[in-house]
Amino acid sequence: MSRLLLSILLLGFCFSALAQDYDQRFARADVLHYKFEIGVYGNFHYGYNAAHITTFFKTNTDSLTLDFVKSNKSGSSSIKKVEIDGNICEYIWIKDKLTLIFPTVKAGETHTISVYYSFGSDDGLIIALNRFNKNTAFADNWPNRARHWIPTIDHPGDKATVEFLVNVPSNLDVIANGKLQSVTKLEKTRSLWHYKTDYPLPTKVMVIGVADFETQVIGNFDGTEVSTWVFADNSKNGFADYNVASEPLVYFNKLIGPYPFDKLANVQSKTRYGGMENASAIFYAENTVTGKGRLESLFAHEIAHQWFGNSVSESNWYHVWLSEGFATYLENCYMGFKFGTDSFNYCMKYDGNLVRNFNNRVQKPVIDTTITDYEELLNPNSYQKGAWFLHMLRKQVGDSLFWLSVRKFYDTYKFANADTRMFKEVVETQTGRKLDNFFNCWLYKPGLPRISTAFQSMGDSIKITIIQEQNADAFEFKLDVRLKFLNDVFADYTFDIKEKFEVFFIKNNQQPLELIADPNGWLLRE
Ligand SMILES: [Zn+2]
């Protein structure tokens, strides 16, 4: 090994060591506000952009690491200069970590970091032709892809207010989070669109969308303007298809609490997901516009995320079920409200099958801290098992205490972050019950219960045996049991199950013909 190579390696090691992990960053700083200036030029060639990051410092420090991708297969980004409070500062940029080095700032001070940059990656902000061969650009940040196009602390745990100034050709329109402040004609052919939120968001849902849109205001519901943004070439179908947004909004307003944001725009886009719940400007896949409607469940899901995911955000990616599980369950509740109980039951049954199929292949818990590629968290554990967990919790504590707990959880952590323990503590406080074991077996351990039952008439009583046959530890749940007697007479009982082998005696001198376990579908099992 040559000395030159060794010193390069050592240098690389020192630089890498300098980049701070998230815990280190959270200990030293809190981003309060992002102001991004983004320019769209010519044939969607991007010029220099700027990020102004208002940061509160918690400790005396002389450096801070941001997430910003230097290059990937598709291209390289570049930095023109970095400043703190308008003064040039040094930086070290390796892979996706941009560490700024500046004269020491003191604990309790707020400073503005500015990064002047261009980005060359094809990820994060997706620049692509739409299905009508028209230029579009749509941010698609989940789970941690904001770093491809905007320098940020790209972690759901550091929320900040955000402001976008987007400079585009005048024939294009811009949608972004928050309130539209102004559209300014800059010169003959260019416009500057200015959006701003006065509520903090996680970076995963900070977005802009640029396209030739047609827009329609559906109306004002409980004080929130609901609008449709679709490609001009399919606006007639788009307006019809997207006209389903107001009902879920009104439903969740009543069920959870007031809608957290200043507008609700539903946007046809190029997101890689079927829908992406970007705060106050939800992006849907472009093929959702068909002219055939049937978007109720998708819209309900993404709109539910405005409360859970966007307003109450998971503290880190591993607790994403607090976003996806809640959105999935609320989507099903809305389907039940809109189309009746059969629809709700159908959705839950469908979701249960997805969990069972996944469980047959993968033995992992809902909260799986072994995952390093966060895209893998978009699995049936986070969505459908999360939804089923809420359904079983509802059975466990009863309807009114369940919804009281959900509302209290939302109200306590709105515009902030929460993890699973915080949710558990809210439910425990509201219900007066200890729920460690219930949360533990369903969320922190893999698998599902496999139950078998038996009954035996014993004179004036009936003995009921319930066995959990899975290899894993016992699950805790409430189990409804229906006994069928002669002449189609039925009797229903509910048992608290905690052990793998449980025996109950019921005062009843009739001879049962049949035992039906969980007749109303409250238990997720193999
Ligand atoms: Zn979702």
Residues whose N, C-alpha, C, O or C-beta is under 5 A from the ligand:
A	BS01	ZN	E324 A327
